[in-house]
Amino acid sequence: MPVVLSRVEVAQLLQTIDALDTRDPYGTLARLMYGAGLRLMEACRLRVKDVGSAAEPTDRSSSQGRQESASDVADRAA
């Protein structure tokens, strides 16, 4: 069953992510996951060539590898 965060929990999560250094790989991964709506394994499997410019959607495979979809990467995460 999916877990839905309250508004307070989302605010705390975003504050925690903003507090991370942009050079920290975990901060970059967290921003990318939130901004592009990626699942953990989708973010972990991303390659540099998968990430396009801000004007071009990013192709990604599902965690099962069977389906591809387009996703916009947040400006701060890119």
QUIWOKA-V353714 format. One record per residue. RES is the residue in one small letter. OMEGA is omega in degrees with one decimal (* if undefined). Layout:
((RES & OMEGA) (RES & OMEGA))
This chain:
((m & -179.3) (p & 176.8) (v & 179.2) (v & -179.8) (l & 175.1) (s & 178.3) (r & 179.4) (v & 179.2) (e & 177.6) (v & 178.4) (a & 178.1) (q & 178.9) (l & -179.4) (l & 176.4) (q & 179.0) (t & 178.3) (i & 179.1) (d & -179.4) (a & 179.9) (l & 177.7) (d & -179.0) (t & 176.7) (r & 179.1) (d & -178.1) (p & 178.7) (y & 177.0) (g & 178.1) (t & 179.9) (l & 179.7) (a & 178.2) (r & 179.9) (l & 180.0) (m & -179.0) (y & -175.0) (g & -177.3) (a & 179.4) (g & -178.1) (l & 169.5) (r & -175.4) (l & -176.8) (m & 175.2) (e & 179.1) (a & -179.1) (c & -177.8) (r & 179.5) (l & 174.5) (r & -179.1) (v & -178.1) (k & 177.7) (d & -175.3) (v & -178.9) (g & 177.7) (s & -178.6) (a & -178.3) (a & -174.0) (e & 179.9) (p & -179.6) (t & 175.6) (d & 177.7) (r & 176.3) (s & 176.3) (s & -178.0) (s & 176.6) (q & 176.6) (g & -176.5) (r & -171.7) (q & 176.6) (e & 175.7) (s & 179.2) (a & -179.6) (s & 175.1) (d & 178.0) (v & -179.4) (a & -178.8) (d & -178.5) (r & -178.3) (a & -178.3) (a & *))
